[in-house]
Amino acid sequence: HRVDRRQRQMCIRDSTLIEKIIMPVKNRRNQPKNKLSRQMGENIWGRENCPTNTRTYGPGQHGPKGVRRRSDYGVQLREKQKLKGYYGNIGEKQFRNIFKEAAASKGDTSENLLVLLESRLDAIIYRSNFVPTVFAARQFINHKHVKVNGSVVNISSYKCKPGDEIEVKEKSRSFPFLIDSIQKLKRDLPEYISLNAKEFKTTYVRYPSPDEIPYPTMMSPGSVVEFYSR
């Protein structure tokens, strides 16, 4: 009986390990949000309680170590990580595919890249102040609380088009965090988004130009293009 029990335990353990390998959780944030800001040395989401407001140096128990000169590659990598992190720490494969789509489209690749990122459903939910963070936007969408043009959409990377109407499902409008966020409107509402706070609806009016995207810190999409063009 002991041998049988051990064999069953080993089978359960092995099957669990296989599930973790074969079916990884998509878009899982594998590090704390504040750590991303600390690594960049910037308050990339503009939070009031961000550690970089008082500590502009990187994480670690030994404190500031001085400023190291970065190579061109280091600067490009840093800007790519910052832009990925800002939009909810998008996975590398997905982010590279977004870049490829931007490069294949007409016009300036860096501008196309920002338009594609801003057209994501989770970015619009975040811009509309329905949720406090872009990570909360992704979870809110995944749990089927959002409609686009009357139909439920649970894909956070869903690409919205100008004229699309996004709304919170009527049954989901009583969440305390949703009411608190939309009442306070802590983030500026860009001109390319029209919000109807009373009805929990927002409209993606048009594609944005890079200079009107309300980033709390300087973004350099040109460096991201250079990184992937090496």
Phi, psi and chi 1 to 4 in degrees:
 res  aa     phi    psi   chi1   chi2   chi3   chi4
   1 HIS       -  -38.7  -67.5  -68.5      -      -
   2 ARG   -62.8  -41.0  -70.6 -178.4 -179.6  178.8
   3 VAL   -63.1  -43.0  173.9      -      -      -
   4 ASP   -62.9  -40.7  -68.1  -19.9      -      -
   5 ARG   -64.2  -42.3 -167.3 -178.0  -16.5  176.5
   6 ARG   -62.8  -41.4  -73.7  178.7 -177.7  176.2
   7 GLN   -63.5  -41.3  -71.8  177.7  -17.7      -
   8 ARG   -64.1  -42.7  -74.6 -162.9  -60.7  -90.6
   9 GLN   -62.4  -40.2  -70.7  174.5  -13.0      -
  10 MET   -66.2  -38.4  -70.8  177.0   66.4      -
  11 CYS   -64.7  -43.2  -70.7      -      -      -
  12 ILE   -62.8  -45.2  -66.6  171.7      -      -
  13 ARG   -62.7  -43.1 -175.5 -176.5   61.9 -173.1
  14 ASP   -66.9  -39.6  -68.7  -17.1      -      -
  15 SER   -67.7  -36.9   61.4      -      -      -
  16 THR   -64.3  -41.4  -56.9      -      -      -
  17 LEU   -64.5  -40.1 -179.6   60.5      -      -
  18 ILE   -64.3  -41.0  -69.2  170.6      -      -
  19 GLU   -61.6  -39.0  -72.8  177.0   -0.3      -
  20 LYS   -67.3  -33.6  -71.9 -178.6  178.7  179.5
  21 ILE   -77.7  -45.3  -65.0  172.7      -      -
  22 ILE   -77.7  -36.3  -64.8  176.8      -      -
  23 MET  -120.3   71.3  -62.5 -178.1  -69.3      -
  24 PRO   -69.7  153.0   26.1  -33.7      -      -
  25 VAL   -76.1  125.1  177.9      -      -      -
  26 LYS   -75.5  146.4  -67.0 -176.8  178.3  179.6
  27 ASN    56.3   29.6  -64.6  -34.3      -      -
  28 ARG   -75.3  130.3  173.0 -178.3  -73.5  169.4
  29 ARG   -79.6  112.2  175.0  166.3   45.8   83.8
  30 ASN   -93.4   12.2   55.9   11.9      -      -
  31 GLN  -153.6  156.5   56.0 -178.3  -36.3      -
  32 PRO   -60.4  149.1  -21.5   31.3      -      -
  33 LYS   -59.1  -44.7  -65.2 -171.5  -69.3  -68.2
  34 ASN   -64.3  -28.0  -74.0  -23.5      -      -
  35 LYS   -66.3  -33.8 -170.1  171.9 -178.0  179.8
  36 LEU   -61.6  -44.5  -71.0  170.4      -      -
  37 SER   -65.5  -40.6  -68.4      -      -      -
  38 ARG   -62.7  -41.1  -69.8  -71.2  -55.2  -80.1
  39 GLN   -63.6  -38.1  -73.6  176.2  -19.0      -
  40 MET   -79.0  -21.9  -61.5  -61.9  110.4      -
  41 GLY    74.0   19.9      -      -      -      -
  42 GLU  -140.4  152.6  -59.7  176.8   53.8      -
  43 ASN   -85.8   83.0 -173.7   -6.6      -      -
  44 ILE   -72.1  -18.3   62.8  175.4      -      -
  45 TRP  -107.4   -1.6  -69.3  -71.5      -      -
  46 GLY    71.6   30.5      -      -      -      -
  47 ARG   -78.3  146.0  -67.4 -163.6 -176.4   97.2
  48 GLU   -69.0  -32.9  -65.3  178.4   -2.7      -
  49 ASN  -100.7   19.1   61.5  -15.5      -      -
  50 CYS   -69.3  133.8 -177.7      -      -      -
  51 PRO   -59.1  -26.0  -21.4   31.9      -      -
  52 THR   -70.5  -10.7   57.3      -      -      -
  53 ASN   -66.2  -26.2  -67.0  -22.7      -      -
  54 THR  -120.0  -19.3   54.9      -      -      -
  55 ARG  -130.9  101.3  -67.9  173.0  -69.8  174.8
  56 THR   -87.3   -1.2   57.1      -      -      -
  57 TYR   -93.0  167.0   49.8   88.5      -      -
  58 GLY   -70.2  169.0      -      -      -      -
  59 PRO   -70.4  156.6   26.7  -34.0      -      -
  60 GLY   141.4  152.4      -      -      -      -
  61 GLN   -77.9  -11.2   61.0  179.6  -25.5      -
  62 HIS   -96.3    3.2  -58.8  -64.4      -      -
  63 GLY    75.9 -164.9      -      -      -      -
  64 PRO   -64.4  141.0   21.7  -31.7      -      -
  65 LYS  -119.8   13.0  -59.1  175.9 -177.0  177.6
  66 GLY    89.4  165.3      -      -      -      -
  67 VAL   -94.3  124.2  178.9      -      -      -
  68 ARG   -96.7  140.3  -68.5 -176.4  -62.4  176.8
  69 ARG   -72.1  126.0 -178.4 -179.7  175.1   82.6
  70 ARG   -93.1  145.1  -70.7 -171.5  176.7   89.3
  71 SER   -73.8  170.3   63.6      -      -      -
  72 ASP   -59.2  -40.8  -69.5  -18.7      -      -
  73 TYR   -62.8  -42.0  172.1   80.1      -      -
  74 GLY   -62.2  -40.4      -      -      -      -
  75 VAL   -65.0  -45.2  171.6      -      -      -
  76 GLN   -63.5  -42.8  -65.4  163.2    6.9      -
  77 LEU   -63.1  -42.4  176.2   61.7      -      -
  78 ARG   -62.1  -43.6 -177.6  177.8 -176.9  -83.5
  79 GLU   -67.4  -34.7  -69.7  -59.4  -35.8      -
  80 LYS   -66.0  -45.3 -175.8 -156.7   67.4  161.7
  81 GLN   -63.3  -36.8  -63.8  -63.6   89.2      -
  82 LYS   -67.7  -43.3 -174.3  165.5   65.5  170.6
  83 LEU   -68.9  -40.9 -165.2   60.7      -      -
  84 LYS   -59.9  -44.7  -82.3  175.9   54.0  179.4
  85 GLY   -64.9  -39.5      -      -      -      -
  86 TYR   -59.7  -38.9  178.9   81.7      -      -
  87 TYR   -90.7   30.4  -74.0   96.9      -      -
  88 GLY    92.3   26.2      -      -      -      -
  89 ASN    55.8   57.5 -155.2   20.6      -      -
  90 ILE   -59.2  141.1  -60.8  172.4      -      -
  91 GLY   -62.3  152.2      -      -      -      -
  92 GLU   -61.3  -43.7  177.4   60.1   29.3      -
  93 LYS   -63.2  -43.9 -177.1  177.1  179.6 -179.7
  94 GLN   -67.0  -40.2 -174.0  179.1   16.9      -
  95 PHE   -66.8  -39.0 -165.9   75.2      -      -
  96 ARG   -64.0  -38.9 -176.4 -178.3  -72.5  -87.8
  97 ASN   -64.8  -37.1  -72.2  -23.1      -      -
  98 ILE   -62.7  -42.5  -64.8  172.3      -      -
  99 PHE   -62.3  -42.8  167.5   77.7      -      -
 100 LYS   -60.9  -39.2  -71.9  179.6  179.6  178.2
 101 GLU   -66.3  -39.5 -175.7  177.5   -8.9      -
 102 ALA   -64.9  -40.4      -      -      -      -
 103 ALA   -69.5  -31.4      -      -      -      -
 104 ALA   -81.0  -13.6      -      -      -      -
 105 SER   -85.7  159.0  -57.3      -      -      -
 106 LYS   -70.2  150.0  -66.8 -178.4  179.4  179.6
 107 GLY    99.5 -169.8      -      -      -      -
 108 ASP   -73.0  127.8 -175.8   84.4      -      -
 109 THR   -63.6  -40.6  -59.1      -      -      -
 110 SER   -65.8  -38.6   60.3      -      -      -
 111 GLU   -68.7  -41.2  -67.5 -176.6    9.3      -
 112 ASN   -60.8  -38.1  -66.5  -20.6      -      -
 113 LEU   -61.7  -46.0  177.3   62.6      -      -
 114 LEU   -66.5  -38.0  -64.9 -176.1      -      -
 115 VAL   -63.2  -43.4  166.9      -      -      -
 116 LEU   -63.0  -39.7  -71.3  172.6      -      -
 117 LEU   -68.5  -40.7  -69.2  170.0      -      -
 118 GLU   -72.6  -20.1  -79.0  -66.0  -57.2      -
 119 SER   -85.7   -4.2  -61.1      -      -      -
 120 ARG   -65.3  144.5  -71.8  170.3   56.9   97.6
 121 LEU   -62.4  -39.9 -178.3   56.3      -      -
 122 ASP   -66.4  -32.4   53.7    2.4      -      -
 123 ALA   -67.7  -39.2      -      -      -      -
 124 ILE   -69.8  -39.4  -66.7  175.5      -      -
 125 ILE   -61.3  -40.8  -69.3  -66.9      -      -
 126 TYR   -68.3  -45.7  175.6   64.7      -      -
 127 ARG   -61.2  -32.4  -70.5  -85.0 -179.0 -116.1
 128 SER   -79.2   -2.3  -58.1      -      -      -
 129 ASN    66.8   26.2  -75.2  -84.2      -      -
 130 PHE   -73.0  -26.2  -73.6  139.8      -      -
 131 VAL  -136.0  158.6  -69.5      -      -      -
 132 PRO   -76.7  -27.3   24.6  -32.7      -      -
 133 THR  -136.9  161.2   69.9      -      -      -
 134 VAL   -69.3  -26.5   68.2      -      -      -
 135 PHE   -69.0  -38.4  -59.5  100.4      -      -
 136 ALA   -67.1  -34.2      -      -      -      -
 137 ALA   -61.4  -44.4      -      -      -      -
 138 ARG   -62.0  -44.4 -179.8  173.8  -64.4  167.5
 139 GLN   -67.1  -39.6 -172.5  176.3   30.8      -
 140 PHE   -60.1  -41.2 -164.5   60.8      -      -
 141 ILE   -71.5  -44.6  -65.6  165.0      -      -
 142 ASN   -60.4  -27.4  -69.5  -15.5      -      -
 143 HIS   -90.2   13.2  -70.8  176.9      -      -
 144 LYS    63.9   43.9  -60.0 -177.5  178.8 -179.2
 145 HIS   -99.8    0.7  -62.8  -57.1      -      -
 146 VAL  -122.9  141.0  175.4      -      -      -
 147 LYS  -117.2  144.3  -72.5 -176.2  176.1 -179.0
 148 VAL  -121.9  117.0  178.7      -      -      -
 149 ASN    54.2   38.4  -61.7  -32.8      -      -
 150 GLY    90.2   -7.7      -      -      -      -
 151 SER  -113.5  139.9  -59.8      -      -      -
 152 VAL   -67.6  132.2  174.3      -      -      -
 153 VAL  -126.4  126.0  175.5      -      -      -
 154 ASN  -117.3   24.8   65.1  -21.1      -      -
 155 ILE  -111.9  111.9  -58.0  171.9      -      -
 156 SER   -65.8  -26.6   56.9      -      -      -
 157 SER   -88.5    7.0   60.5      -      -      -
 158 TYR   -53.0  130.5  177.1   86.9      -      -
 159 LYS   -90.7  114.2 -173.3  165.8   61.9  175.7
 160 CYS   -84.8  154.8  -64.1      -      -      -
 161 LYS  -118.6  155.6  -58.8  179.9  -64.8  -64.8
 162 PRO   -54.4  133.6  -28.4   36.3      -      -
 163 GLY    97.9  -13.2      -      -      -      -
 164 ASP   -66.2  136.4  -78.6   -7.4      -      -
 165 GLU  -105.6  121.9 -173.8  178.2   80.0      -
 166 ILE  -111.3  133.7  -62.4   97.6      -      -
 167 GLU  -142.6  156.3   64.0  177.3  -47.6      -
 168 VAL   -86.2  134.5  178.2      -      -      -
 169 LYS   -55.6  144.1  -74.8  172.5   58.5  177.5
 170 GLU   -58.5  -38.7 -169.0  169.8   -9.4      -
 171 LYS   -70.0  -16.6  -67.8 -178.0  178.7  179.5
 172 SER  -100.7    3.4  -53.4      -      -      -
 173 ARG   -82.1   -0.7  -63.5  175.5 -176.3  178.1
 174 SER   -98.8    2.7   58.5      -      -      -
 175 PHE   -62.2  129.0  -71.4  120.5      -      -
 176 PRO   -56.9  -41.7  -24.8   34.1      -      -
 177 PHE   -66.3  -32.4   75.1   86.2      -      -
 178 LEU   -68.5  -47.3  173.1   66.0      -      -
 179 ILE   -63.7  -43.2  -63.6  171.6      -      -
 180 ASP   -63.6  -43.5 -178.9   68.7      -      -
 181 SER   -66.2  -42.0 -176.3      -      -      -
 182 ILE   -77.8  -22.8 -152.8  164.7      -      -
 183 GLN   -76.3  -38.6  -74.8  178.8  -14.9      -
 184 LYS   -80.1  -33.0  -68.1  179.7  178.1  177.6
 185 LEU    44.2   60.7  -68.1  176.7      -      -
 186 LYS   -67.6  -25.3  -73.1 -173.1  174.8 -178.2
 187 ARG  -106.5  143.5  -64.3 -179.6  -58.5  -81.1
 188 ASP   -63.1  139.1  -66.2  -25.3      -      -
 189 LEU   -90.7  118.4 -165.3   69.4      -      -
 190 PRO   -69.6  159.4   24.1  -32.0      -      -
 191 GLU   -68.1  -21.9  -66.8 -176.6    1.0      -
 192 TYR   -83.7    4.8   51.1   89.5      -      -
 193 ILE  -127.3  129.4  -73.1  178.3      -      -
 194 SER  -111.1  115.6  176.5      -      -      -
 195 LEU  -103.1  133.1  174.3   66.1      -      -
 196 ASN  -113.3   90.4 -175.8  -22.7      -      -
 197 ALA   -64.8  -34.3      -      -      -      -
 198 LYS   -64.8  -35.2  -69.2 -176.7  178.9  179.7
 199 GLU  -102.1    6.1  -63.8 -173.7    9.0      -
 200 PHE    55.7   44.1  -64.1   89.1      -      -
 201 LYS  -126.4  150.8  -66.7 -178.7  179.9  179.9
 202 THR  -143.7  149.0 -168.1      -      -      -
 203 THR  -120.8  131.2  -57.3      -      -      -
 204 TYR   -82.4   97.1 -169.8   31.7      -      -
 205 VAL   -69.0  -47.3  179.7      -      -      -
 206 ARG  -161.0  169.5   56.1  177.4  171.6   79.7
 207 TYR   -71.3  141.2  -67.7  128.7      -      -
 208 PRO   -83.7  158.9   31.8  -35.0      -      -
 209 SER   -95.6  151.3   58.7      -      -      -
 210 PRO   -55.8  -34.4  -26.1   35.2      -      -
 211 ASP   -75.7  -10.3   58.8  -18.6      -      -
 212 GLU  -106.4    2.3   62.6 -178.7  -16.9      -
 213 ILE   -77.8  121.1  -60.2  175.7      -      -
 214 PRO   -80.3   68.3   30.4  -34.2      -      -
 215 TYR   -75.0  135.9  -67.3  121.1      -      -
 216 PRO   -72.0  -18.7   -9.2   22.0      -      -
 217 THR  -136.5  165.5 -173.0      -      -      -
 218 MET   -69.4  128.9 -177.3   69.7   69.8      -
 219 MET  -110.0  147.3  -65.4  -69.2 -178.1      -
 220 SER  -128.0   78.9 -179.7      -      -      -
 221 PRO   -63.3  -25.3   22.7  -33.3      -      -
 222 GLY   -61.1  -36.9      -      -      -      -
 223 SER   -67.8  -33.0  -64.1      -      -      -
 224 VAL   -66.6  -41.1 -179.9      -      -      -
 225 VAL   -62.4  -42.8  174.1      -      -      -
 226 GLU   -63.3  -37.2  -68.8  174.0   -0.4      -
 227 PHE   -61.3  -47.6  176.4   86.9      -      -
 228 TYR   -80.2  -12.0  -76.3  118.6      -      -
 229 SER   -93.4    2.4  -59.3      -      -      -
 230 ARG   -63.7      -  -71.9  176.2  -62.0  110.7
